[in-house]
């Protein structure tokens, strides 16, 4: 037990030497500290153009976040445009990673293989070695085949391995006298290793990469926290309940994990967009445009145009509306410009309120309207929880020229 404290102490001591992130420093007004951190990260002088560019980007995103006014609450991670869906994807992916059954071998490998004719401790060491070695294979796999193909193929691979493992253990292995069925014992070890190969090169590392890429900077910390909490919650549940389950159904427990591996492959196909070779802003744009995941590998941003992203959007507190200064929106001074979602009308409509509380006429943005005009600016093209963006283009202030809001 004492040896187990060594590694946490080393990690904790190392964390104390870490600098704060430049975005956190900038938020707290410690701009010089942010500049130093960026310069050290890139290994360049503090006046390097790249440092200046990144500081400007941090400032612009912070200004966009603050321009919405009021205090932004934690629950915005669910109410901001498409964020509820993305949080669900992250939480589900981390849950499914645990339900692949990898920790079934890592935590209980010695117990699982105690009933076979091979030394269980040697088997556990073999599985650990395979896990470590094949993790590096994942670096090649993800760059060669992309996220979606790797995760889907990995899920189906693990499904097949667990089906064989569970079937051999349940029907071919003589659990009373395993030495009578040496072939079954060897087959179980082999397919356990093949399973670990598939997990370590796909679902093991790639889930963390995918989950870290689908969130905009504004919500990444909170959303990643929820996804990680899902991972550790299911990690605990499996560690706690596995001994009780295996005592009842023994190797048939593998069928449960096989089913979840198959579910994981299907989930990736229908919900996860391909992010290989894309910037974080392009990934954000894909989710805002609601690009179909199975078509996402072929999606390309419009050349020379900047797509919408949440970090540049002036969201009001609650993240259900977009606030834009009246003068920028082309409305009389003293008029507040506000864009909200109209659930019953299925589009985006704008409402301008004058200084006497008078309301402007409403204009609804339809898919045809949006596709009819070129995209001019990325700041104000969408609004609402999962709606307000249609097609590949949108208007700078969310309203087609023929349907401008006029104060009445």
C-alpha positions in Angstrom: 0.0 0.0 0.0 2.8 2.4 0.8 4.3 2.0 -2.7 1.0 3.2 -4.1 1.5 6.6 -2.5 4.7 7.3 -4.4 3.1 8.0 -7.7 0.4 10.4 -6.4 3.1 12.3 -4.5 5.2 12.6 -7.7 2.2 13.8 -9.7 1.0 16.2 -7.1 4.5 17.7 -6.7 4.7 18.2 -10.5 1.3 19.9 -10.6 2.5 22.5 -8.1 5.1 23.5 -10.7 2.6 24.0 -13.5 1.7 27.5 -14.6 -2.0 28.5 -14.8 -3.5 28.5 -18.3 -3.1 31.8 -20.2 -6.9 32.1 -20.6 -7.4 31.8 -16.8 -4.6 34.4 -16.2 -6.2 36.7 -18.7 -9.6 36.4 -17.1 -8.1 37.4 -13.8 -6.4 40.4 -15.3 -2.9 38.9 -15.1 -2.1 39.6 -18.8 1.7 39.6 -18.3 1.5 36.1 -16.8 -0.6 35.0 -19.7 1.9 36.4 -22.1 4.8 34.6 -20.4 3.0 31.3 -20.4 2.2 31.5 -24.1 5.8 32.4 -24.9 7.2 29.5 -22.8 4.8 27.1 -24.5 5.9 28.1 -27.9 9.5 28.6 -26.9 9.6 32.1 -28.4 10.2 35.7 -27.1 7.2 37.4 -25.4 6.9 39.9 -28.3 6.8 37.1 -31.0 3.9 37.5 -33.5 2.4 34.2 -32.5 2.2 35.3 -28.8 0.6 38.5 -29.9 -1.9 36.7 -32.1 -2.9 34.2 -29.3 -3.3 37.0 -26.8 -5.5 38.9 -29.2 -7.6 35.8 -29.8 -8.0 35.3 -26.0 -9.1 38.9 -25.6 -11.6 38.7 -28.4 -13.3 35.6 -27.1 -13.4 37.0 -23.6 -15.0 40.2 -24.9 -17.6 38.2 -26.8 -18.4 36.3 -23.7 -18.7 39.4 -21.5 -20.6 41.4 -24.2 -23.7 39.3 -23.6 -24.1 41.0 -20.2 -24.9 39.6 -16.8 -23.4 36.6 -15.1 -23.1 33.4 -17.1 -24.2 30.4 -15.0 -23.0 26.9 -14.9 -26.2 25.5 -16.5 -25.3 27.3 -19.8 -23.2 24.3 -20.6 -26.6 22.6 -21.4 -28.6 25.6 -22.8 -26.1 27.1 -25.2 -26.7 26.2 -28.9 -26.1 22.5 -29.5 -24.2 22.2 -26.1 -26.8 19.9 -24.6 -26.2 17.4 -27.4 -22.5 17.7 -27.1 -22.4 17.2 -23.4 -24.6 14.1 -23.9 -22.1 12.8 -26.5 -19.1 13.3 -24.1 -20.8 11.8 -21.1 -22.0 8.8 -23.2 -18.6 8.2 -24.8 -16.9 8.1 -21.4 -19.6 5.8 -20.1 -19.2 3.5 -23.1 -15.4 3.5 -22.8 -15.8 1.9 -19.3 -18.5 -0.5 -20.5 -16.3 -1.9 -23.2 -15.0 -4.2 -20.3 -11.3 -3.3 -20.4 -11.2 -2.8 -16.7 -12.9 -6.2 -16.3 -9.5 -7.6 -17.3 -7.2 -5.0 -15.6 -8.9 -5.0 -12.2 -9.9 -8.7 -12.0 -7.5 -10.4 -14.4 -5.9 -12.6 -11.7 -9.4 -13.7 -10.5 -10.7 -14.2 -14.0 -7.9 -16.4 -15.1 -7.6 -18.3 -11.8 -9.8 -21.0 -13.3 -7.7 -21.6 -16.4 -4.6 -23.8 -16.6 -2.2 -20.8 -17.0 -0.7 -18.8 -14.1 -3.1 -15.9 -13.6 -0.4 -13.5 -12.5 1.6 -14.1 -15.6 -1.6 -13.6 -17.6 -2.3 -10.3 -16.0 1.3 -9.1 -16.7 0.9 -10.2 -20.4 -2.4 -8.2 -20.7 -0.7 -5.2 -19.1 2.2 -5.4 -21.5 -0.1 -5.7 -24.5 -2.1 -2.7 -23.3 1.1 -0.6 -23.0 2.6 -1.6 -26.2 -0.4 -1.4 -28.5 -1.4 2.1 -27.2 1.3 3.5 -29.4 -0.4 1.7 -32.4 -3.3 4.1 -31.7 -1.2 7.1 -32.8 -0.8 5.5 -36.2 -4.4 4.3 -36.4 -6.0 7.6 -35.7 -3.9 9.5 -38.1 -4.3 7.0 -40.9 -8.0 6.2 -40.5 -9.5 9.1 -38.5 -11.6 9.1 -35.3 -14.9 7.6 -36.6 -13.5 4.7 -38.5 -11.1 3.8 -35.7 -13.8 3.9 -33.0 -16.4 2.0 -35.0 -13.9 -0.7 -36.1 -12.5 -0.9 -32.6 -16.0 -1.3 -31.1 -16.8 -4.2 -33.5 -13.4 -5.8 -33.0 -13.9 -5.8 -29.2 -17.5 -7.1 -29.7 -16.2 -10.1 -31.6 -13.4 -10.8 -29.1 -15.7 -10.7 -26.1 -18.2 -13.0 -27.8 -15.5 -15.6 -28.3 -14.1 -15.1 -24.8 -17.5 -15.4 -23.1 -18.6 -18.4 -25.3 -15.3 -20.4 -24.7 -15.4 -19.6 -21.0 -19.0 -20.6 -20.6 -19.3 -23.6 -22.9 -15.8 -25.0 -23.7 -13.7 -24.5 -20.6 -13.9 -27.2 -17.9 -14.1 -24.8 -14.9 -13.7 -27.6 -12.4 -10.6 -29.1 -14.0 -9.2 -26.5 -16.5 -6.2 -28.7 -17.2 -8.6 -31.0 -19.1 -9.3 -28.2 -21.6 -5.9 -26.5 -22.3 -7.1 -25.4 -25.7 -9.9 -23.4 -24.2 -7.6 -21.8 -21.7 -5.2 -20.7 -24.4 -8.0 -19.4 -26.6 -9.4 -17.3 -23.7 -5.9 -15.7 -23.2 -5.4 -15.1 -26.9 -8.8 -13.4 -27.3 -8.3 -11.4 -24.1 -5.0 -10.1 -25.6 -6.7 -9.3 -29.0 -9.4 -7.4 -27.1 -6.8 -5.3 -25.3 -5.1 -4.7 -28.6 -8.4 -3.3 -30.0 -9.1 -1.2 -26.9 -5.6 0.2 -26.4 -5.4 1.4 -30.0 -8.9 2.8 -30.4 -11.3 3.3 -27.5 -8.7 3.7 -24.8 -7.0 6.9 -26.1 -9.3 8.1 -28.8 -12.3 8.7 -26.5 -10.3 11.3 -24.6 -9.2 13.0 -27.8 -12.8 13.2 -29.3 -14.3 14.5 -26.1 -11.7 17.2 -25.8 -12.3 18.4 -29.3 -16.1 18.8 -29.5 -16.5 21.6 -27.0 -15.8 25.3 -27.5 -13.3 27.0 -25.2 -16.0 28.8 -23.3 -17.6 25.6 -22.0 -14.7 23.1 -22.4 -13.7 22.9 -18.7 -17.2 22.4 -17.4 -18.2 19.9 -20.2 -15.0 17.9 -19.8 -15.6 17.8 -16.1 -19.0 16.3 -16.6 -17.6 13.8 -19.1 -14.8 12.8 -16.8 -17.2 12.4 -13.9 -19.1 10.0 -16.1 -16.0 8.0 -16.7 -15.0 7.6 -13.1 -18.6 7.0 -12.0 -18.9 4.0 -14.3 -15.4 3.0 -13.4 -16.4 2.8 -9.7 -19.7 1.0 -10.5 -18.0 -1.7 -12.5 -15.2 -2.2 -9.9 -17.8 -2.5 -7.2 -20.4 -4.7 -8.8 -18.2 -7.0 -11.0 -17.4 -9.5 -8.2 -21.1 -10.0 -7.4 -22.1 -10.3 -11.1 -19.3 -12.8 -11.9 -20.3 -14.9 -8.9 -23.7 -15.3 -10.4 -23.1 -15.6 -14.2 -19.3 -16.2 -14.4 -17.9 -15.8 -17.9 -21.4 -15.0 -19.3 -20.7 -11.5 -18.0 -18.6 -11.1 -21.2 -21.8 -11.0 -23.2 -22.8 -7.8 -21.4 -19.6 -6.1 -22.4 -19.8 -7.5 -26.0 -23.3 -5.9 -26.3 -22.0 -2.6 -25.0 -19.0 -2.6 -27.5 -21.5 -3.0 -30.3 -23.7 -0.2 -28.9 -20.6 2.0 -28.7 -19.8 1.4 -32.4 -23.4 2.3 -33.4 -23.4 5.4 -31.1 -20.2 6.7 -32.8 -21.8 6.2 -36.3 -24.9 8.2 -35.4 -23.6 10.9 -33.1 -19.8 11.6 -33.4 -18.6 13.9 -36.2 -15.2 13.2 -37.8 -12.7 15.7 -36.4 -9.4 14.5 -38.0 -7.4 17.3 -39.5 -9.9 20.0 -38.4 -9.4 23.0 -36.2 -11.4 23.4 -33.0 -13.3 26.2 -34.7 -14.2 24.0 -37.6 -15.4 21.3 -35.3 -17.6 23.8 -33.4 -19.0 25.0 -36.8 -19.9 21.4 -37.8 -21.9 20.8 -34.7 -23.6 24.2 -35.0 -24.5 23.5 -38.6 -25.8 20.0 -37.4 -23.7 18.2 -40.0 -24.8 14.6 -40.1 -22.0 12.5 -38.5 -22.0 9.9 -41.2 -21.4 12.7 -43.7 -19.0 14.7 -41.6 -15.8 13.2 -43.1 -16.7 14.8 -46.4 -17.8 18.2 -45.0 -15.6 21.1 -45.8 -15.9 24.7 -44.6 -16.6 27.4 -47.3 -13.2 28.6 -48.6 -12.3 32.1 -47.4 -15.3 32.3 -45.0 -15.3 32.0 -41.3 -18.0 29.7 -39.9 -19.9 30.5 -36.7 -18.6 29.3 -33.4 -19.8 29.8 -29.9 -16.6 31.5 -28.6 -17.3 34.5 -30.9 -21.0 34.7 -30.1 -22.5 37.3 -27.8 -24.7 35.1 -25.7 -26.9 36.6 -23.1 -27.0 35.0 -19.5 -28.7 31.6 -19.9 -27.2 31.3 -23.4 -30.6 31.2 -25.0 -30.4 34.5 -26.8 -27.8 36.6 -28.7 -27.3 40.2 -27.8 -25.9 42.6 -30.3 -25.6 46.4 -29.9 -28.4 48.3 -31.6 -26.1 50.5 -33.6 -24.3 47.5 -35.0 -27.6 45.9 -35.9 -28.7 49.0 -37.9 -31.4 50.0 -35.5 -32.0 53.4 -33.9 -30.0 54.3 -30.9 -31.8 53.3 -27.7 -33.1 50.2 -29.2 -32.0 46.8 -27.9 -31.4 44.1 -30.5 -32.2 40.6 -29.2 -32.4 37.3 -31.1 -34.3 34.4 -29.6 -35.5 30.9 -30.6 -39.1 30.4 -31.6 -39.8 26.8 -30.8 -43.2 26.7 -32.3 -42.1 28.3 -35.5 -38.9 26.3 -35.9 -36.6 29.2 -36.7 -34.9 32.3 -35.5 -36.8 35.5 -35.0 -35.6 38.9 -33.8 -37.3 41.4 -31.6 -36.2 45.0 -31.2 -37.5 46.9 -28.2 -37.4 50.7 -28.2 -36.7 53.0 -25.3 -40.4 53.3 -24.6 -40.9 49.5 -24.5 -42.3 49.4 -28.1 -41.7 46.1 -29.9 -40.4 45.8 -33.4 -42.1 43.5 -35.9 -40.9 39.9 -35.9 -39.0 38.3 -38.8 -38.6 34.6 -39.0 -35.5 33.1 -40.5 -36.3 30.0 -42.6 -33.8 27.6 -44.1 -34.5 29.0 -47.6 -33.8 32.5 -46.3 -30.5 31.5 -44.8 -29.2 29.7 -47.8 -30.2 32.7 -50.1 -27.5 35.1 -49.0 -23.7 34.8 -48.5 -22.2 34.6 -45.0 -20.6 37.9 -44.0 -19.7 37.6 -40.3 -19.3 34.8 -37.8 -20.5 36.5 -34.7 -24.2 36.7 -35.0 -25.4 34.0 -37.3 -27.2 31.7 -35.0 -29.2 31.5 -31.8 -31.0 29.3 -29.5 -30.6 25.7 -28.2 -29.9 23.7 -31.3 -31.7 25.9 -33.9 -31.2 29.2 -35.7 -28.6 27.8 -38.1 -29.7 26.3 -41.4 -27.8 25.4 -44.5 -24.2 26.6 -45.1 -24.6 30.4 -44.9 -26.3 32.9 -42.7 -26.8 36.7 -42.2 -24.4 38.8 -40.2 -27.2 40.0 -37.8 -29.4 36.9 -38.2 -32.1 38.6 -40.4 -32.3 38.5 -44.2 -32.1 41.9 -46.0 -35.7 41.6 -47.0 -36.8 41.0 -43.4 -34.8 43.6 -41.4 -36.3 44.4 -38.0 -37.7 48.0 -38.0 -38.6 49.8 -34.8 -42.3 50.8 -34.9 
